[in-house]
C-alpha cells in the first residue's frame, strides 16, 4: 500500500477483507480498469472498492497513477532504478515484486531501460508458515539425514516461491518429528523474493541456519556460497539458463544438496528445453514436485522420483 498513490490506496483499502486475504496481484494498465487477481480470478475494481466481473463503472488507471507509483518506488530517483528497469521488474521490501511494461530502450541490442511506462503489476509476496508441512516428509532422505536433490516446477502463479521459502525455513530449523536436525542452507535470492531482503537483511523467516545472497545472479551466487559458506543445501528460484545448470553441476560434485524451482507444466516440457534436458541427463535429481491450483494455490499435484522419468515418455526427449 505505501507505494500506491492516495487515491488508489483509498480504493483498494475499501475492497472487502475476504478478497484482500487472497490478493495475488494488483494490475495497473494505463487507460484501462484497475484490476486485482484474487484466488486465481481477476476482478475489476469500482471506485467504491467493490470487485466486479464486468468492466463498467470501474476505476480507469491513468498516466498520473503510474507516475506516482514509480515515484514512490524509486524514492524520486529514477537513476536508482536503472539496473532494475533493465530487467523489467523492481523488488520492494518484503519481497513484493513490481513488473513493468512500456517502451524498451536498447543499447547494442540489449535492453538498457524502459520508458513511456504503460503497465505495472504488483505481485504480493506472502509468508505462509507451514506451507510445506505436507511435502517436507517426502523430501527427506533418512538414510543420509539430508534432503533429496529436488526440483519444484509449475506454471506461473502456483505458489512455488511461497512453498520454497517454507521449505528453507523447515530444513534450516530442523524437524524433530522426523528426527531431522537442521542443516546449513545457502539461498541465492536473485530477485529478493525468497527471503524478502531489505538492505541485505531477510525480512522473512528463512530459518536460523540460513545464509542469503541477495540480488546476485544465480550461477555466480551458487559458486560464492559453495566456496565461502560451507552449505549443506543450496536453494534458488527459477533456474533455466545453461550457466545455472553448470553451476548446479558444480554443487552436485561438491556433495551439496539442492532444492530449485523451474517454470513448467510437465516433466516432458522440461525435458524439451536444452538446458533442462542437460540437467535431467545428469540423472542426479531425486524428487520432482509438480505444483498446481486444483485445491488452491500451492497444491502439490504430484511427486515424481528420478526413477520415474523414463516411464513417463521423457525417455524420448532425453535420447
Secondary structure, 3 states (H helix, E strand, C coil): CCCCCHHHHHHHHCCCHHHHCCEEEEEEECCCECEEEECCEEEEEECCCCEECCCCCECECCHHHHHHHHHHHHCCCHHHHHHHHHHCEEECCCCCEEEEEEEEEEECCEEEEEEEEEEEEEECCCCCCCCCHHHHHHHEECCCCEECCEEEEECCCCCHHHHHHHHHHHHHHEEHHHCEECCCEEEEECCCCCCCCECCECCCCCCCCEEEEECCCHHHHHHHHHHHCCCCEEEECCCCCHHHHHHHHHHHHCCCEEEEEEECCCHHHHHCCHHHHHHHHCCCCCEEEEEECCCCCCEEEEEEEHHHHHHHCCHHHHC
